[in-house]
Amino acid sequence: MAKKGPVTKIRLVSTGLNAKGAPTGYTYYVSKNPRNITEKMKFSKYDPRAINPETKKLGCHVLFEEKKMPPHKKN
C-alpha cells in the first residue's frame, strides 16, 4: 500500500455576514499539500447563510480564508 504523504486537512471559514451583521461561521473542509502550497489559501465559494449586500437575499459567493483546525474531541 502506498504512503499517504504530507497532505493535511484545512478549514476554510466564510468572511460573509448574516442579516445582523455578524459572521456566518460557515466552513468548508478541504485537503492541502503544504509542499506545493505554502501560503494561506483563499477561495471565493458559496455561503448559503450570507446576505448579498446588493439584493438583500440569502446565499451568495464570498471569500473563504484558511483558519486553524479545531482540536479533536476525545470520547
ABEGO torsion letter per residue (X at the ends): XBBAEABBBBBBBBABBBAAGBBAGBBBBBBBBAAABABBBBBBBBBAABBBAAAGBBEBBBBBBBBBBBBBBBX
